[in-house]
Amino acid sequence: MEIFKEIKDIDHKLIAKESNNIIEQVGWNNCQICLQYSDTISYHDDVDKYGSTRIEHECVNYHPDLEGSYIKKVLTELDFPVASARLMFLHERSCYSTHVDLYTRYHIPIISDPKLSYMVFPDIPYVARMPYGKIYWTNTHQLHNFANGAHEPRVHIIFNNANEREYYDNPYIKELHGDRFTQ
Amino acid sequence: MNFEILKNLPVYNLDKELNKLLESNVVQWHTARDQICINTTKDELDNYNYGRGSLWYDWDKAYHDKNNELVVPTRKKPLFEKDFSFLCTVFVDTLFEEVYRALEKNYVLGRVRIMNLHSKNCLTWHKDNSIRVHYPIKTQEGCLMIIDNEVKHLEKNTWYRTNTLKHHTVLNGSKEDRLHLVATVLEEK
């Protein structure tokens, strides 16, 4: 079973410069800035509302500000359509809940020290580190977390493959929701 | 070996014992609710906060300078692990004393601390100067320790020898506090 792989080389300096400009211009909301939207043009409207009707694979429209940007070039030149691309902020010395996702995720490290910040998959077990200058795919159907053990925040661009659909056939999802999603 | 289960130390329900001490206000968390040090130095016998945090840096006085760089001042008087060789008075005649005496039989100890890691928090990726013995007092699924590239959930009421001479961290990916008793081992007897 694949857990983690490098997808493509990219220009880190350029993508970081553009990302930092967006962050400066827009500001964080719930630790996220959406680069794609479903219905309404906004950097924030599609921010994760856990338990709401937001459907990630429908967030496929790029924010108009990204027109002509390197970020959009990188994302549109992949061999699959991208959905739900977001800049995601993780505070220093913090992590997420250890969880599974309904989609697998792609990561582009923007501000991140791979020695100090890394993804962990306890069931495998596996530690994935992401140096600058690449796009990474992570099998987030597996139980995982991201730990930022640095003294500075971590920022990644995280996105999905728009062709993927929500995946519920997962023991952790079943434990949480019973057969609600599999009947 | 990064993680080794130890069978030679007593297994008690320290969660219950700690709650009893906290509820009766015999012991209180520091405002950061991060650590309680059950042993201390000869001049601070009643002070279970004396061994909190770094022995060299005073994190309670950390600040960001005008360039937004983090500045952590050093302690006026650095402390040394080996000086923490007295059980704090509040823990005398508790289960913590029994555990402490059992640890003393097996190890030359430095600080022995109750470490609280809050939900969705992790420690820095760091190395220690000594190995550590861990005893999870309260833990949940999603609480992990990572040494080198090895990831492990440490089970409640189980003793582990952990090789913290290597780079490591711990994270709490659960929704509740995670409490471990952590003993600094200066020498194995």
Interface residues (C-beta under 8 A of the other chain):
Chain A: R93 S94 C95 Y96 S97 T98 H99 K115 L116 Y118 V120 F121 P122 I124 P125 Y126 V127 N145 A147 N148 G149 A150 H151
Chain B: L70 S119 K120 N121 C122 L123 T124 W125 H126 E141 G142 C143 L144 I146 N149 E150 V151 K152 H153 T169 L171 N172 G173 S174 K175
